């Protein structure tokens, strides 16, 4: 979406007035609102990537639980996540 906004200097207008008129036109056109709403947009992950991510987290959990059962890691060690409230 490309919108050109142009403001021409009037007879006895100073630069502050020109800038003020320009900013009002930009705000009125909605360009900034649109740009800010799209600013941090991330594409949703594909099904394949979501599955891979889920499988990876499941395997990490299994490994962690096995290490806890073997006694190599304590349940509340720094390597084990716990909810902080």
Secondary structure as UniProt FT lines:
FT   TURN            11..12
FT   HELIX           15..29
FT   HELIX           31..38
FT   TURN            39..40
FT   HELIX           47..70
FT   TURN            75..76
FT   TURN            78..79
//
